Amino acid sequence: MNTEQPAAAQQAAGTAHDEAPVEPEQLRRATLASSIGSALEYYDFYIFGLATALIFGPLFFEPFGDAKVIASFATFGIAYIARPLGGVLFGFIGDRYGRKVVLLSTVALMGAASFLIGLLPTYESIGAAAPIMLVALRILQGLGAGAEQAGATTLISEFAPPKRRGFFAALPFVGIQLGTLLGAGTFAILGLVDRTALTTWVWRVPFLASFILIIVAVVIRLKLKETPVFREMEAHKTVVKNPVSAVWRTSRWNILKGIGIRMAENGNSSLYSAVMVSFIGGIAAYQSNNSLGPTALLVAAGAAAVMVVFFGWLSDRVGRVPVYKWGALFQAVVAVPAFYLMTLGQPWLVIVVVVVGVALGVQSMLGPQCALLPELFGSTHRFTGVALSREISAMLASGLIPVLVAALLAATGNSWLVMAGASLILSLISFATTFVLPETAGRDLRSTQDA
């Protein structure tokens, strides 16, 4: 029996869309395709972030002297300036020509840039050309990453059944934790390697290994169909010629809301990863323990893989906004004690703090966010709206904030109050934003109107 309704009948039925059948095979494939892409993005993110804290300063920025760590973090952050540009470019393509073509392009661009970083000569070999090429490849990573997560959230949300959209939209973000596990696990192992070998050639291995993830991701995504929402837009000729203009006209307020809610999730994710490694490296009790930071991230990623799906599922039951609100508040409450505890010289406390911050604090916001951002925007400009919300916030919270925090840590003698203050402010921004968010759970994603 054919259970599909004509599109017009579904549109008229309103809530009947909740019962519309999904294609199980395509839903599974979309979940896997998005997860692999997320894994590659965050594998790249963590190996670059950890290499920023441990490797790139002396190898690429030695002439900067005492400022080489800040210069290294500036390179880390420059990708977040490129990400909004990638969001605009690929958001336009995704809303104009389809979600699938973007997901193929972004994963290839990110992976190729990462692979080439592993081949770069250092400053000692070719002088100033080395950091320039590193910056150029980091920008390419940023352009690709600027649409990868927007594509993943849009794709899976448009494939998922509405009543379980929070759960399914969170599943690809297990790939984030997989990427974290791969990246942090790799550097935890590298922390055991002789320092001379590590800075000579071993650091290149994680970057070169990204080639494997590229191949897997491209093969899976080639077999993926376009989303039902975009296919319906094509059938009814509702695809807009300029989605960027449409977003600017109709969605500026929702983009600001999207930016606001991401400040705590995205900013704290960076604080607890790349910046934390540099922070504890400046504490005397941990200076001989190069693997502590990566080990803490490894444990946190394992817990976060479970918790992001739990909080996505919970948002289907009680709503996106309540889960997000309490998550942001929790992150604000733990900010001060968390970073103080790191200074006590107990490695196990560092691991506990990172697990609580990442697996509970960050994931309690990321879980509902996976479905919430696509639900905020109408179908004709959804990809662009999600990309701009994600990437402008990423530029601020994960790009500029780590550079600022690194500079303040250097100016204050590595004061834990800098870390705590940054975490607290970011969390309060998101908490305040939740009071102006509409509840979006179960929304019909075929609607061309914003929530």
Buried (B, 14 or more C-beta within 10 A) or exposed (E): EEEEBEBEEBBEBEEEBEEBEBEEEBBEBBBBBBBBBBBBBBBBBBBBBBBBBBBBBBBBBBEBEEBBBBBBBBBBBBBBBBBBBBBBBBBBBBBBBBBBBBBBBBBBBBBBBBBBBBEBEBBEEEEEEBBEBBBEBBBBBBBBBBBBBBBBBBBBBBBBBBEBBBBBBBBBBBBBBBBBBBBBBBBBBBBEBEEEEBBEEBBBBBBBBBBEBBEBBBEBBEEBBBBBBBBBBEEEEEBBEBBBEBBBEBBEEBBBBBBBBBBBBBBBBBBBBBBBBBBBBBBEBBEEBBBBBBBBBBBBBBBBBEBBBBBBBBBBEEBBBBBBBBBBBBBBEBBBEBBBBBBEEEBEBBBBBBBBBBBBBBBBBBBBBBBBBBBBBBBBBBBBBBBBBBBBBBBBBBBBBBBBBBBBBBEEEBBBEBBBBBBBBBBBBBBBBBEEBBBBBBBBBBBBEBB
